[in-house]
Amino acid sequence: MDGMNTTVDVAQIAALPVVRQAAQAGEELVGLWPLTGVAHMSNDAKYAENLQVRLSRTLAQVMTGEDVTMPDAEFVYEGAESIPGRPQSVVDALLAANDALDGLTEPAAPQLLEAAHDLGVVWNERTQAAVTAAVDSALPPEGSGFDGRTFAWRFAAVIALFDELMRAATDQAEAQLGSAAPVSGGAPADRVMGIERLALPFVPFANVYAESIGVPGMFMTAEQYHGMVGAYATPNGSTDATDSAAVLAQVLGPLAVAEWRKHREDVLWDPAEAKKRAKEEDERKNKEALAAKFAHIKDDPTKPEVEL
């Protein structure tokens, strides 16, 4: 990617409609804070645990290429080191994924490098240097922070860092394939797989960086991750980093909206209200079923009306 403009215009990314739409959902979520109710705080803690379980499943699926179930991920999160009837390779991958997730507590390059090690990702020296430089440049100077920046701008900053990291992985993947020449007609499978493996640690790290600047964490399934890498790995002829970041924005924006809405719903979840709504829904379905059952019977105008 020699000659590429490696500076992402964060403001330009923040202005994209997909980023602005995501920012609205993000603002609705962060607007709940500070949480004061015990129930809401408990719900948020449960959400955080569930997010780690879901992320560990995604990481393990990409690492192994095998079917990893939510029960698998839950058992390992709870401390299991083997699961009767399940491949040990799946359990080992989940253990490694949880080690990586537990070790990522702040957006620091050493922690990202350690997460890569935990996940069995091997970066060459050039990639390690590029990753470290990208992370260091994304961190605000001491005391400056991101105060005063809009939510859209901060989300765009997450996308910009993700793009820089992805380009580092792409460079190594292309070098390993023996050619960095552009291709057309979509990304070859080997190119996608190469980038997919090398970029895996960026998924949880992006969340750690996001949360450090006031942006909630995101989530993607293994299938969504594969789709994101496929979109990113398909050359469009541009040498501008902002264009590649825009590709990521188109994928990450909708994923962020879905996750942030889920997060908000999980925090506000009320078991009593949920039980009431479930009961009302059951009654509605029963009425509809009863009405359908007798729909073939013609009305008798001489009989009094009976409410179902």
Summary of the structure (lengths in Angstrom):
residues: 308
radius of gyration: 23.6
end to end distance: 69.2
largest distance: 88.8
contacts: 894
relative contact order: 0.15
helix: 67%
strand: 1%
